[in-house]
Amino acid sequence: MYAFEYLKPASVQDAVAQLAAHPEGKFLSGGHTLIPAMKLRLAGPAALVDLNGLDELRGIRRESDTLVIGALSRHREVATSDVVRDAIPVLAEMVGTIGDPAVRHRGTIGGSIANNDPSADYAAAVMALAATVVTDRRRIEAEEYFQGLFTTALEEGEIVTAVEFPLPRRMGYAKFRNPASRYALCGVCVAETAGGEVRVAVIGAGANGVFRPAEFETALMSDFSAKALEGKTVDPSDMASDIHADQDYRAHLVGVMARRAVAAAR
Ligand SMILES: Cc1cc2nc3c(=O)[nH]c(=O)nc-3n(C[C@H](O)[C@H](O)[C@H](O)COP(=O)(O)OP(=O)(O)OC[C@H]3O[C@@H](n4cnc5c(N)ncnc54)[C@H](O)[C@@H]3O)c2cc1C
């Protein structure tokens, strides 16, 4: 690990100012992506601006038909929250599949979506539920937020403060995980929004990160059943390929996980 300066801001505003004063710095939340990268010297921020003391970034609450999750909410808090379980139970279950207990006790929703790993589960829910990412300076719709592998609409020094999830009529999630890391080789989230729109979001499989297979959504709009997806597939050339799974296998998994997610939706 390279040497770095450690900074402890007193407020979100203070954190933004501290990072502006250290342009080679980074925000720190759960540290479960950033610290391993620093240990491996894949990242060498000159300063860490630690967001962990900021109560403004905490809290999980329901506001009418919206579930608001503060950016510093740990995966375990979300997975075990009665508010989340009551409002969007499948979201709580999804977050309960992230990593292992150590990861869930430290990792945060803000860190996860800021990092935008193509296999990170939250992106599937943010996209399928048409959630809004709230930052210290604006609100960003899901569609605009995710911009490719490890790339988001966040500007330099912009802090995710919360994510707002509109409550769906129903939602299902199916994940095929790498047994070692628990990251998704393919995860599919299916949701019917309060307005009746069907949205499908795929993580772990696409070569450019989270995506929505339009053909699946069209089929489910007229018949929300696993049967409606029979024979539906995605183009393997749009899929990722690595030592864990090739493009054809991932394309196959998208169909299988989508049918499972629909069958499990509630
Ligand atoms: C062994 C292992 C298994 C894992 N398995 C899974 C899995 O199955 N599914 C899954 O989804 N994830 C998985 N993860 C990732 C885990 O969820 C991480 O916690 C998450 O990706 C990053 O969140 P963090 O809070 O730890 O962020 P950090 O590591 O603190 O930060 C990550 C990045 O986001 C930036 N950042 C942090 N917070 C904010 C903020 N509020 N606003 C703006 N930028 C911010 C940081 O500057 C940094 O660039 C796994 C991780 C490990 C180590």
The ligand as a Gaussian input file, in Angstrom:
#p B3LYP/6-31G(d) Opt

LIG

0 1
 C      -14.942000     -10.870000      -1.198000
 C      -15.930000      -9.872000      -1.730000
 C      -17.138000     -10.344000      -2.258000
 C      -18.069000      -9.437000      -2.772000
 N      -19.238000      -9.925000      -3.279000
 C      -20.155000      -9.060000      -3.788000
 C      -21.395000      -9.530000      -4.317000
 O      -21.719000     -10.722000      -4.331000
 N      -22.257000      -8.592000      -4.816000
 C      -21.977000      -7.249000      -4.791000
 O      -22.801000      -6.456000      -5.246000
 N      -20.819000      -6.781000      -4.270000
 C      -19.908000      -7.646000      -3.768000
 N      -18.748000      -7.166000      -3.214000
 C      -18.494000      -5.705000      -3.214000
 C      -19.025000      -5.089000      -1.935000
 O      -20.436000      -4.986000      -2.042000
 C      -18.420000      -3.682000      -1.726000
 O      -18.758000      -3.319000      -0.470000
 C      -18.889000      -2.587000      -2.672000
 O      -18.600000      -2.817000      -4.001000
 C      -18.210000      -1.260000      -2.395000
 O      -18.818000      -0.667000      -1.323000
 P      -17.935000      -0.031000      -0.172000
 O      -18.904000       0.678000       0.711000
 O      -17.081000      -1.073000       0.425000
 O      -17.108000       1.069000      -0.994000
 P      -15.572000       1.555000      -0.893000
 O      -14.656000       0.405000      -1.125000
 O      -15.371000       2.354000       0.340000
 O      -15.540000       2.529000      -2.130000
 C      -15.679000       2.055000      -3.458000
 C      -15.592000       3.245000      -4.437000
 O      -16.741000       4.082000      -4.323000
 C      -16.367000       5.415000      -3.910000
 N      -17.395000       5.823000      -2.940000
 C      -17.691000       5.189000      -1.776000
 N      -18.771000       5.742000      -1.203000
 C      -19.165000       6.764000      -2.026000
 C      -20.234000       7.716000      -1.979000
 N      -21.152000       7.714000      -0.992000
 N      -20.336000       8.617000      -2.998000
 C      -19.431000       8.606000      -4.025000
 N      -18.402000       7.735000      -4.123000
 C      -18.272000       6.822000      -3.120000
 C      -14.965000       5.286000      -3.333000
 O      -14.228000       6.484000      -3.496000
 C      -14.396000       4.152000      -4.188000
 O      -13.953000       4.665000      -5.429000
 C      -17.790000      -8.045000      -2.720000
 C      -16.584000      -7.574000      -2.166000
 C      -15.667000      -8.478000      -1.674000
 C      -14.389000      -7.947000      -1.086000

